[in-house]
Amino acid sequence: MVKNIITIRKEGLFYSVFDDDALIFNYLFGYKIINNRCGFPENAFNKVVNILYEKNISYTINDEKVDFKNKNKYKHYLTKAIDKNKINEKIEKLKDKIERLKEEDLFDLLNKIEDIINEY
């Protein structure tokens, strides 16, 4: 069975989520992912659970479980998070390549990119 619920773990003054849950947290809250993990401080807990509740994303913390059953949007937000993560990875790879270009090549490339963007 595929996981369909965010698992939040309390670790001292912080809470943590891992793996796919971390991708969702990065997507929703902008929390940075380090070693497949996102963390947030205790004082952000209410904000986090309120948003999860508003977005109908099932979650569990300690012994408390909020399950939206058929209305659960976990998979929906995971798909969006994975897509955003792929885009961010491509952007980072492009940035690395761009930074290695000679100035005159960079100027030409930026002009081409600007032309393409202006077409949209």
TIMI-2910 file (N, C-alpha, C, CB; in pm, 1 decimal, decimal comma, always signed):
<rs>
+----------+----------+----------+----------+----------+----------+----------+----------+----------+----------+----------+----------+------+
!      n_x !      n_y !      n_z !     ca_x !     ca_y !     ca_z !      c_x !      c_y !      c_z !     cb_x !     cb_y !     cb_z ! resn !
+----------+----------+----------+----------+----------+----------+----------+----------+----------+----------+----------+----------+------+
!    +84,3 !   -119,3 !     +0,0 !     +0,0 !     +0,0 !     +0,0 !    +88,1 !   +124,8 !     +0,0 !    -95,5 !     +0,3 !   +122,6 !  Met !
!    +52,3 !   +220,1 !    -82,5 !   +127,8 !   +344,4 !    -93,5 !    +92,4 !   +436,7 !    +22,7 !    +99,8 !   +413,9 !   -228,8 !  Val !
!   +194,8 !   +501,7 !    +74,9 !   +174,2 !   +595,6 !   +184,7 !    +83,5 !   +709,5 !   +139,1 !   +309,3 !   +651,0 !   +235,6 !  Lys !
!     -6,2 !   +750,5 !   +226,2 !   -105,1 !   +851,3 !   +190,1 !   -127,0 !   +952,1 !   +302,8 !   -236,8 !   +784,4 !   +153,9 !  Asn !
!    -28,7 !   +960,9 !   +393,0 !    -45,3 !  +1046,0 !   +510,5 !    +91,2 !  +1101,5 !   +551,1 !   -110,6 !   +966,9 !   +628,4 !  Ile !
!    +93,0 !  +1226,7 !   +590,6 !   +217,0 !  +1288,3 !   +637,3 !   +241,9 !  +1246,0 !   +781,3 !   +210,8 !  +1443,5 !   +625,4 !  Ile !
!   +363,7 !  +1205,2 !   +808,8 !   +403,5 !  +1169,0 !   +944,4 !   +493,8 !  +1278,3 !   +998,2 !   +474,9 !  +1030,4 !   +948,0 !  Thr !
!   +447,8 !  +1345,8 !  +1102,8 !   +524,3 !  +1453,2 !  +1165,5 !   +582,6 !  +1398,5 !  +1295,5 !   +434,8 !  +1580,5 !  +1191,6 !  Ile !
!   +713,2 !  +1417,2 !  +1311,7 !   +781,1 !  +1367,9 !  +1432,1 !   +833,1 !  +1484,8 !  +1513,0 !   +896,8 !  +1272,3 !  +1395,5 !  Arg !
!   +808,6 !  +1480,5 !  +1642,5 !   +859,7 !  +1584,5 !  +1734,2 !  +1000,6 !  +1545,0 !  +1776,2 !   +766,1 !  +1602,0 !  +1860,7 !  Lys !
!  +1092,1 !  +1641,4 !  +1762,2 !  +1232,0 !  +1619,3 !  +1799,4 !  +1279,6 !  +1740,3 !  +1878,1 !  +1322,2 !  +1595,1 !  +1673,3 !  Glu !
!  +1262,8 !  +1736,4 !  +2007,9 !  +1299,9 !  +1850,3 !  +2091,4 !  +1208,8 !  +1967,6 !  +2065,2 !  +1444,6 !  +1890,2 !  +2067,1 !  Gly !
!  +1267,9 !  +2082,0 !  +2026,9 !  +1189,4 !  +2202,5 !  +1999,1 !  +1147,8 !  +2212,6 !  +1852,5 !  +1268,5 !  +2325,9 !  +2038,1 !  Leu !
!  +1175,2 !  +2107,3 !  +1776,5 !  +1143,6 !  +2107,6 !  +1634,2 !  +1057,8 !  +1987,9 !  +1597,4 !  +1271,3 !  +2108,3 !  +1551,1 !  Phe !
!   +995,5 !  +1999,6 !  +1480,9 !   +921,6 !  +1890,0 !  +1421,0 !   +990,8 !  +1856,4 !  +1289,6 !   +769,9 !  +1926,7 !  +1399,3 !  Tyr !
!   +983,6 !  +1730,7 !  +1249,8 !  +1047,8 !  +1688,8 !  +1125,9 !   +954,7 !  +1601,8 !  +1043,8 !  +1177,2 !  +1614,0 !  +1155,3 !  Ser !
!   +973,6 !  +1609,2 !   +912,3 !   +908,0 !  +1519,2 !   +818,4 !  +1016,3 !  +1469,2 !   +723,4 !   +789,7 !  +1590,8 !   +740,5 !  Val !
!   +992,8 !  +1355,0 !   +661,5 !  +1096,4 !  +1290,1 !   +582,7 !  +1045,3 !  +1247,5 !   +445,0 !  +1150,3 !  +1169,7 !   +657,3 !  Phe !
!  +1140,2 !  +1231,6 !   +353,8 !  +1116,6 !  +1172,9 !   +221,5 !  +1006,7 !  +1247,7 !   +145,1 !  +1078,9 !  +1024,9 !   +235,5 !  Asp !
!   +902,0 !  +1176,9 !   +100,7 !   +795,5 !  +1241,7 !    +23,8 !   +727,2 !  +1352,5 !   +103,5 !   +692,2 !  +1138,5 !    -20,0 !  Asp !
!   +714,0 !  +1331,5 !   +233,9 !   +652,9 !  +1434,3 !   +318,7 !   +736,1 !  +1563,2 !   +314,6 !   +639,3 !  +1383,4 !   +464,9 !  Asp !
!   +868,0 !  +1548,4 !   +311,0 !   +956,4 !  +1665,2 !   +303,9 !   +936,1 !  +1739,6 !   +172,4 !  +1104,0 !  +1622,7 !   +318,9 !  Ala !
!   +914,7 !  +1666,4 !    +63,9 !   +886,1 !  +1731,7 !    -64,6 !   +758,6 !  +1814,8 !    -56,2 !   +873,4 !  +1626,9 !   -176,7 !  Leu !
!   +657,0 !  +1759,3 !     +6,4 !   +530,4 !  +1832,2 !    +21,4 !   +551,4 !  +1956,9 !   +107,0 !   +421,6 !  +1741,0 !    +84,5 !  Ile !
!   +627,2 !  +1945,3 !   +215,9 !   +652,3 !  +2060,3 !   +302,7 !   +734,0 !  +2167,5 !   +231,2 !   +724,5 !  +2016,1 !   +429,7 !  Phe !
!   +829,0 !  +2124,7 !   +150,3 !   +905,2 !  +2220,1 !    +70,6 !   +812,3 !  +2293,6 !    -25,2 !  +1018,0 !  +2148,8 !     -7,1 !  Asn !
!   +722,6 !  +2221,5 !    -87,4 !   +627,1 !  +2280,3 !   -181,8 !   +531,2 !  +2376,5 !   -111,9 !   +547,9 !  +2170,1 !   -252,6 !  Tyr !
!   +473,9 !  +2334,9 !     -0,6 !   +372,4 !  +2415,9 !    +67,3 !   +428,6 !  +2532,4 !   +148,4 !   +292,3 !  +2328,7 !   +157,5 !  Leu !
!   +541,5 !  +2507,3 !   +215,5 !   +591,1 !  +2604,8 !   +312,5 !   +726,1 !  +2665,3 !   +275,8 !   +601,3 !  +2540,5 !   +446,6 !  Phe !
!   +792,2 !  +2607,3 !   +176,8 !   +924,7 !  +2656,0 !   +138,9 !  +1035,0 !  +2611,5 !   +232,7 !   +923,6 !  +2804,6 !   +132,4 !  Gly !
!  +1007,3 !  +2515,2 !   +319,7 !  +1110,6 !  +2464,5 !   +408,9 !  +1216,1 !  +2390,7 !   +327,7 !  +1049,9 !  +2372,0 !   +516,8 !  Tyr !
!  +1341,2 !  +2414,1 !   +360,5 !  +1453,2 !  +2355,0 !   +288,4 !  +1464,2 !  +2205,8 !   +320,7 !  +1584,6 !  +2427,9 !   +323,5 !  Lys !
!  +1494,2 !  +2127,8 !   +218,0 !  +1514,0 !  +1983,5 !   +235,3 !  +1663,6 !  +1957,7 !   +249,9 !  +1454,0 !  +1902,0 !   +114,5 !  Ile !
!  +1700,0 !  +1892,2 !   +359,4 !  +1838,8 !  +1852,3 !   +382,9 !  +1837,2 !  +1704,1 !   +419,8 !  +1906,7 !  +1939,8 !   +496,6 !  Ile !
!  +1909,2 !  +1625,9 !   +341,5 !  +1914,1 !  +1480,4 !   +362,6 !  +1774,9 !  +1418,3 !   +370,4 !  +1991,0 !  +1448,8 !   +490,2 !  Asn !
!  +1689,6 !  +1452,7 !   +274,3 !  +1551,5 !  +1400,6 !   +265,8 !  +1466,1 !  +1434,9 !   +387,5 !  +1554,5 !  +1250,4 !   +248,7 !  Asn !
!  +1497,0 !  +1545,2 !   +452,2 !  +1428,3 !  +1583,8 !   +575,7 !  +1399,4 !  +1733,2 !   +574,2 !  +1512,9 !  +1546,4 !   +700,1 !  Arg !
!  +1282,4 !  +1770,7 !   +624,6 !  +1246,9 !  +1910,7 !   +650,0 !  +1215,8 !  +1924,5 !   +797,6 !  +1125,2 !  +1956,9 !   +562,2 !  Cys !
!  +1255,4 !  +2035,1 !   +853,1 !  +1222,9 !  +2060,7 !   +991,8 !  +1159,9 !  +2197,3 !  +1006,1 !  +1346,8 !  +2049,6 !  +1079,4 !  Gly !
!  +1081,5 !  +2212,0 !  +1111,2 !  +1022,6 !  +2342,6 !  +1140,5 !  +1011,1 !  +2358,5 !  +1291,6 !   +883,0 !  +2358,1 !  +1072,1 !  Phe !
!  +1018,1 !  +2483,8 !  +1338,0 !  +1018,0 !  +2508,0 !  +1482,4 !   +880,3 !  +2487,5 !  +1545,1 !  +1066,4 !  +2648,6 !  +1511,1 !  Pro !
!   +885,1 !  +2464,7 !  +1674,2 !   +763,7 !  +2443,8 !  +1753,2 !   +661,7 !  +2556,0 !  +1733,6 !   +799,2 !  +2432,2 !  +1900,4 !  Glu !
!   +711,4 !  +2680,3 !  +1723,2 !   +618,2 !  +2793,8 !  +1713,6 !   +547,2 !  +2801,4 !  +1577,9 !   +693,0 !  +2923,8 !  +1738,7 !  Asn !
!   +586,6 !  +2718,5 !  +1480,8 !   +518,5 !  +2715,8 !  +1350,6 !   +417,8 !  +2601,2 !  +1341,7 !   +621,1 !  +2703,4 !  +1237,6 !  Ala !
!   +407,7 !  +2522,2 !  +1447,2 !   +323,8 !  +2402,6 !  +1443,8 !   +178,6 !  +2433,4 !  +1407,5 !   +328,7 !  +2332,8 !  +1577,7 !  Phe !
!   +117,8 !  +2530,1 !  +1475,1 !    -23,6 !  +2561,6 !  +1448,1 !    -44,8 !  +2604,8 !  +1304,2 !    -72,8 !  +2671,5 !  +1542,4 !  Asn !
!    +45,2 !  +2687,0 !  +1252,1 !    +35,8 !  +2730,7 !  +1113,0 !    +40,6 !  +2609,8 !  +1019,1 !   +149,7 !  +2830,0 !  +1079,3 !  Lys !
!   +133,2 !  +2520,4 !  +1045,2 !   +150,6 !  +2402,3 !   +959,7 !    +26,4 !  +2314,4 !   +961,4 !   +272,7 !  +2320,9 !  +1004,6 !  Val !
!    -21,0 !  +2278,0 !  +1078,2 !   -136,6 !  +2187,1 !  +1083,1 !   -263,3 !  +2254,7 !  +1030,3 !   -159,8 !  +2138,1 !  +1227,2 !  Val !
!   -275,4 !  +2386,7 !  +1049,7 !   -391,3 !  +2457,4 !   +994,1 !   -391,7 !  +2451,0 !   +841,5 !   -392,0 !  +2604,0 !  +1040,4 !  Asn !
!   -275,3 !  +2468,5 !   +780,7 !   -267,3 !  +2462,6 !   +635,1 !   -290,8 !  +2320,0 !   +585,4 !   -130,7 !  +2514,1 !   +586,9 !  Ile !
!   -234,4 !  +2221,4 !   +653,5 !   -260,5 !  +2082,2 !   +615,8 !   -410,3 !  +2052,8 !   +623,4 !   -181,7 !  +1984,9 !   +707,4 !  Leu !
!   -473,7 !  +2103,7 !   +728,2 !   -617,8 !  +2082,9 !   +746,5 !   -697,1 !  +2152,6 !   +635,3 !   -662,8 !  +2135,3 !   +885,2 !  Tyr !
!   -661,4 !  +2278,8 !   +606,6 !   -730,2 !  +2354,6 !   +501,1 !   -717,5 !  +2288,0 !   +364,7 !   -674,8 !  +2496,1 !   +493,8 !  Glu !
!   -603,4 !  +2223,8 !   +340,9 !   -576,8 !  +2162,4 !   +211,1 !   -618,5 !  +2015,2 !   +207,4 !   -429,1 !  +2175,1 !   +177,3 !  Lys !
!   -680,7 !  +1967,5 !   +315,5 !   -728,2 !  +1828,6 !   +323,4 !   -616,6 !  +1727,5 !   +303,0 !   -836,8 !  +1804,8 !   +220,6 !  Asn !
!   -504,2 !  +1750,9 !   +369,3 !   -392,4 !  +1657,0 !   +363,3 !   -388,0 !  +1582,7 !   +496,2 !   -255,9 !  +1730,6 !   +334,0 !  Ile !
!   -406,0 !  +1453,2 !   +491,0 !   -404,7 !  +1372,6 !   +612,5 !   -266,2 !  +1374,8 !   +675,0 !   -448,0 !  +1228,1 !   +582,7 !  Ser !
!   -264,3 !  +1375,1 !   +808,1 !   -136,2 !  +1375,4 !   +879,0 !   -150,5 !  +1305,5 !  +1013,2 !    -84,7 !  +1519,5 !   +898,8 !  Tyr !
!    -34,9 !  +1265,3 !  +1065,0 !    -30,2 !  +1205,1 !  +1197,3 !    +87,1 !  +1265,3 !  +1273,0 !    -18,0 !  +1050,1 !  +1188,9 !  Thr !
!    +65,8 !  +1287,0 !  +1400,2 !   +172,3 !  +1332,7 !  +1489,0 !   +150,4 !  +1266,7 !  +1623,9 !   +174,7 !  +1489,4 !  +1501,5 !  Ile !
!   +255,5 !  +1202,4 !  +1673,9 !   +244,4 !  +1124,0 !  +1797,4 !   +127,5 !  +1026,9 !  +1783,1 !   +225,0 !  +1217,1 !  +1922,4 !  Asn !
!    +30,1 !  +1035,1 !  +1869,4 !    -84,4 !   +944,1 !  +1862,5 !   -206,1 !  +1007,5 !  +1795,4 !   -121,8 !   +898,2 !  +2001,7 !  Asp !
!   -193,7 !  +1132,9 !  +1754,9 !   -306,0 !  +1202,9 !  +1691,6 !   -300,9 !  +1182,3 !  +1540,4 !   -303,1 !  +1354,7 !  +1725,9 !  Glu !
!   -415,3 !  +1144,8 !  +1483,9 !   -424,1 !  +1123,5 !  +1339,3 !   -542,4 !  +1201,8 !  +1285,2 !   -437,9 !   +972,1 !  +1305,3 !  Lys !
!   -516,1 !  +1281,1 !  +1181,8 !   -623,0 !  +1351,8 !  +1111,8 !   -628,2 !  +1290,6 !   +972,0 !   -598,3 !  +1510,0 !  +1107,4 !  Val !
!   -736,1 !  +1218,3 !   +945,0 !   -748,4 !  +1144,7 !   +819,6 !   -871,1 !  +1193,8 !   +743,3 !   -757,6 !   +992,3 !   +845,9 !  Asp !
!   -847,7 !  +1247,6 !   +625,7 !   -956,5 !  +1298,6 !   +542,8 !  -1016,8 !  +1190,7 !   +453,3 !   -906,9 !  +1413,5 !   +457,8 !  Phe !
!   -968,3 !  +1069,4 !   +466,9 !  -1017,1 !   +952,2 !   +394,0 !  -1026,4 !   +981,4 !   +243,7 !  -1154,7 !   +908,6 !   +448,5 !  Lys !
!  -1143,5 !   +975,0 !   +183,2 !  -1158,3 !   +993,2 !    +38,0 !  -1131,1 !  +1136,0 !     -8,6 !  -1297,4 !   +953,5 !     -4,0 !  Asn !
!  -1134,1 !  +1231,3 !    +81,7 !  -1106,9 !  +1371,8 !    +45,2 !   -959,5 !  +1408,0 !    +60,6 !  -1191,4 !  +1465,7 !   +131,1 !  Lys !
!   -878,3 !  +1313,2 !   +103,8 !   -736,5 !  +1335,9 !   +127,8 !   -666,1 !  +1379,1 !     -1,0 !   -670,9 !  +1209,2 !   +184,8 !  Asn !
!   -592,0 !  +1487,7 !     +6,4 !   -521,8 !  +1542,3 !   -110,6 !   -371,8 !  +1515,1 !   -106,1 !   -545,9 !  +1692,2 !   -120,6 !  Lys !
!   -327,8 !  +1420,2 !    -26,0 !   -184,7 !  +1390,2 !    -12,9 !   -121,5 !  +1363,8 !   -149,6 !   -163,4 !  +1268,6 !    +79,5 !  Tyr !
!   -177,9 !  +1273,4 !   -226,3 !   -120,1 !  +1236,1 !   -356,0 !   -118,2 !  +1354,6 !   -452,1 !   -198,8 !  +1119,9 !   -418,0 !  Lys !
!   -221,9 !  +1435,0 !   -448,2 !   -229,4 !  +1554,0 !   -533,3 !   -112,1 !  +1647,5 !   -505,0 !   -363,2 !  +1627,9 !   -511,6 !  His !
!    -89,1 !  +1677,0 !   -377,4 !    +19,4 !  +1768,6 !   -341,2 !   +156,6 !  +1703,3 !   -357,9 !     +1,9 !  +1816,6 !   -197,1 !  Tyr !
!   +164,6 !  +1573,6 !   -342,0 !   +291,7 !  +1505,7 !   -366,9 !   +329,5 !  +1516,9 !   -514,7 !   +283,4 !  +1357,2 !   -324,5 !  Leu !
!   +234,2 !  +1498,3 !   -602,8 !   +260,0 !  +1511,8 !   -746,3 !   +307,9 !  +1653,0 !   -779,4 !   +133,2 !  +1478,4 !   -827,4 !  Thr !
!   +240,5 !  +1753,7 !   -725,1 !   +281,4 !  +1892,6 !   -747,4 !   +421,9 !  +1917,5 !   -691,9 !   +180,4 !  +1989,6 !   -682,2 !  Lys !
!   +450,4 !  +1862,9 !   -575,8 !   +581,0 !  +1882,1 !   -512,2 !   +692,1 !  +1816,5 !   -593,3 !   +579,8 !  +1825,7 !   -369,8 !  Ala !
!   +666,6 !  +1697,6 !   -643,9 !   +766,5 !  +1627,8 !   -725,7 !   +793,8 !  +1707,7 !   -853,0 !   +718,5 !  +1483,9 !   -760,9 !  Ile !
!   +688,5 !  +1757,5 !   -916,5 !   +705,1 !  +1837,7 !  -1037,8 !   +786,3 !  +1963,9 !  -1009,5 !   +568,2 !  +1875,2 !  -1096,2 !  Asp !
!   +754,7 !  +2031,4 !   -900,7 !   +828,3 !  +2153,2 !   -865,2 !   +974,6 !  +2121,1 !   -835,5 !   +763,2 !  +2222,2 !   -743,3 !  Lys !
!   +997,8 !  +2010,3 !   -768,4 !  +1133,9 !  +1969,3 !   -735,2 !  +1215,0 !  +1941,0 !   -862,6 !  +1131,3 !  +1844,6 !   -644,4 !  Asn !
!  +1153,1 !  +1875,6 !   -959,8 !  +1220,7 !  +1848,8 !  -1087,0 !  +1256,8 !  +1979,3 !  -1157,4 !  +1131,9 !  +1762,1 !  -1178,2 !  Lys !
!  +1165,2 !  +2074,6 !  -1156,7 !  +1191,9 !  +2204,5 !  -1217,8 !  +1307,9 !  +2273,7 !  -1147,3 !  +1066,4 !  +2293,2 !  -1213,6 !  Ile !
!  +1306,4 !  +2272,9 !  -1014,9 !  +1413,9 !  +2337,1 !   -938,3 !  +1549,1 !  +2271,2 !   -964,9 !  +1382,3 !  +2332,2 !   -788,5 !  Asn !
!  +1550,9 !  +2139,2 !   -978,0 !  +1675,4 !  +2068,9 !  -1009,0 !  +1728,1 !  +2108,5 !  -1146,6 !  +1654,1 !  +1917,2 !  -1002,5 !  Glu !
!  +1637,7 !  +2120,2 !  -1245,4 !  +1679,4 !  +2162,4 !  -1379,6 !  +1735,0 !  +2304,4 !  -1376,3 !  +1561,2 !  +2153,9 !  -1478,3 !  Lys !
!  +1668,7 !  +2392,0 !  -1302,6 !  +1715,4 !  +2531,0 !  -1292,0 !  +1854,6 !  +2535,3 !  -1231,7 !  +1618,2 !  +2615,5 !  -1207,0 !  Ile !
!  +1878,0 !  +2457,4 !  -1127,4 !  +2010,2 !  +2455,3 !  -1063,5 !  +2118,1 !  +2404,5 !  -1158,9 !  +2007,0 !  +2367,9 !   -937,7 !  Glu !
!  +2085,9 !  +2301,2 !  -1237,6 !  +2181,6 !  +2249,3 !  -1335,1 !  +2213,2 !  +2353,8 !  -1441,3 !  +2127,4 !  +2122,0 !  -1401,0 !  Lys !
!  +2108,1 !  +2424,5 !  -1485,4 !  +2129,1 !  +2529,9 !  -1584,3 !  +2213,3 !  +2644,5 !  -1527,6 !  +1994,7 !  +2583,3 !  -1633,3 !  Leu !
!  +2188,0 !  +2679,3 !  -1402,5 !  +2266,8 !  +2786,1 !  -1338,0 !  +2414,8 !  +2749,6 !  -1336,7 !  +2217,1 !  +2811,5 !  -1193,2 !  Lys !
!  +2444,2 !  +2624,6 !  -1303,3 !  +2583,7 !  +2579,2 !  -1301,7 !  +2647,9 !  +2593,4 !  -1439,1 !  +2592,0 !  +2433,4 !  -1255,0 !  Asp !
!  +2575,3 !  +2552,0 !  -1543,3 !  +2627,5 !  +2562,0 !  -1679,3 !  +2643,8 !  +2707,6 !  -1721,1 !  +2535,5 !  +2489,1 !  -1777,4 !  Lys !
!  +2547,8 !  +2790,3 !  -1688,0 !  +2551,8 !  +2932,2 !  -1724,5 !  +2671,2 !  +3001,8 !  -1659,4 !  +2420,9 !  +3002,1 !  -1683,3 !  Ile !
!  +2696,4 !  +2969,2 !  -1534,2 !  +2807,5 !  +3033,4 !  -1462,4 !  +2943,7 !  +3000,7 !  -1523,1 !  +2806,0 !  +2991,4 !  -1316,7 !  Glu !
!  +2952,2 !  +2892,4 !  -1600,0 !  +3079,2 !  +2853,7 !  -1661,9 !  +3101,5 !  +2917,7 !  -1799,2 !  +3085,2 !  +2703,5 !  -1675,1 !  Arg !
!  +2999,5 !  +2983,8 !  -1852,5 !  +3011,7 !  +3042,5 !  -1985,5 !  +3098,9 !  +3167,8 !  -1985,5 !  +2874,5 !  +3075,7 !  -2040,0 !  Leu !
!  +3160,1 !  +3194,6 !  -2100,5 !  +3233,5 !  +3320,1 !  -2119,4 !  +3131,3 !  +3433,1 !  -2125,1 !  +3322,1 !  +3316,6 !  -2250,1 !  Lys !
!  +3175,3 !  +3552,2 !  -2092,9 !  +3083,9 !  +3665,8 !  -2085,8 !  +3009,0 !  +3690,4 !  -2215,9 !  +3159,7 !  +3789,6 !  -2047,9 !  Glu !
!  +3078,5 !  +3686,5 !  -2328,7 !  +3012,1 !  +3715,2 !  -2456,7 !  +2910,7 !  +3605,2 !  -2491,4 !  +3117,1 !  +3728,6 !  -2570,2 !  Glu !
!  +2942,2 !  +3479,5 !  -2459,1 !  +2847,5 !  +3370,4 !  -2482,6 !  +2727,3 !  +3383,3 !  -2389,6 !  +2916,0 !  +3233,6 !  -2462,7 !  Asp !
!  +2752,5 !  +3423,4 !  -2267,9 !  +2645,7 !  +3442,6 !  -2170,5 !  +2549,8 !  +3551,5 !  -2215,8 !  +2703,8 !  +3477,2 !  -2033,5 !  Leu !
!  +2603,3 !  +3661,0 !  -2266,3 !  +2520,2 !  +3770,9 !  -2313,6 !  +2429,6 !  +3724,5 !  -2427,6 !  +2607,7 !  +3888,8 !  -2359,3 !  Phe !
!  +2484,7 !  +3649,8 !  -2522,9 !  +2405,3 !  +3597,3 !  -2633,9 !  +2296,3 !  +3502,9 !  -2584,3 !  +2495,3 !  +3525,1 !  -2734,3 !  Asp !
!  +2333,4 !  +3415,2 !  -2493,9 !  +2237,2 !  +3319,9 !  -2438,8 !  +2123,8 !  +3391,6 !  -2366,6 !  +2306,9 !  +3223,1 !  -2343,4 !  Leu !
!  +2157,7 !  +3489,3 !  -2284,1 !  +2054,7 !  +3563,1 !  -2210,4 !  +1960,3 !  +3636,7 !  -2304,5 !  +2119,4 !  +3662,3 !  -2114,2 !  Leu !
!  +2012,7 !  +3690,1 !  -2412,8 !  +1926,5 !  +3755,1 !  -2512,5 !  +1829,5 !  +3655,8 !  -2574,9 !  +2011,3 !  +3820,5 !  -2622,1 !  Asn !
!  +1877,8 !  +3535,1 !  -2606,1 !  +1792,1 !  +3431,3 !  -2663,2 !  +1684,1 !  +3388,6 !  -2563,3 !  +1876,6 !  +3309,5 !  -2705,7 !  Lys !
!  +1723,8 !  +3372,5 !  -2438,9 !  +1627,4 !  +3335,2 !  -2334,3 !  +1521,7 !  +3443,6 !  -2319,9 !  +1699,0 !  +3311,8 !  -2198,8 !  Ile !
!  +1565,0 !  +3567,3 !  -2318,7 !  +1471,2 !  +3679,6 !  -2306,5 !  +1372,7 !  +3681,2 !  -2423,0 !  +1547,4 !  +3813,3 !  -2300,1 !  Glu !
!  +1420,8 !  +3655,4 !  -2544,9 !  +1332,9 !  +3649,9 !  -2662,1 !  +1229,1 !  +3541,0 !  -2647,5 !  +1414,0 !  +3627,3 !  -2789,1 !  Asp !
!  +1272,4 !  +3424,0 !  -2603,0 !  +1179,9 !  +3311,8 !  -2585,0 !  +1074,1 !  +3344,6 !  -2479,7 !  +1256,9 !  +3184,7 !  -2544,8 !  Ile !
!  +1116,7 !  +3402,2 !  -2369,2 !  +1022,7 !  +3437,1 !  -2262,3 !   +923,4 !  +3541,6 !  -2309,5 !  +1097,7 !  +3488,1 !  -2138,9 !  Ile !
!   +970,4 !  +3639,2 !  -2386,5 !   +881,9 !  +3744,0 !  -2437,1 !   +775,5 !  +3689,4 !  -2532,8 !   +963,7 !  +3851,1 !  -2507,4 !  Asn !
!   +802,6 !  +3575,6 !  -2596,0 !   +704,8 !  +3513,0 !  -2684,2 !   +585,8 !  +3456,6 !  -2606,2 !   +771,0 !  +3402,4 !  -2765,2 !  Glu !
!   +609,5 !  +3424,8 !  -2480,4 !   +501,2 !  +3371,3 !  -2397,6 !   +418,0 !  +3484,9 !  -2349,2 !   +554,6 !  +3289,1 !  -2279,2 !  Tyr !
+----------+----------+----------+----------+----------+----------+----------+----------+----------+----------+----------+----------+------+
</rs>
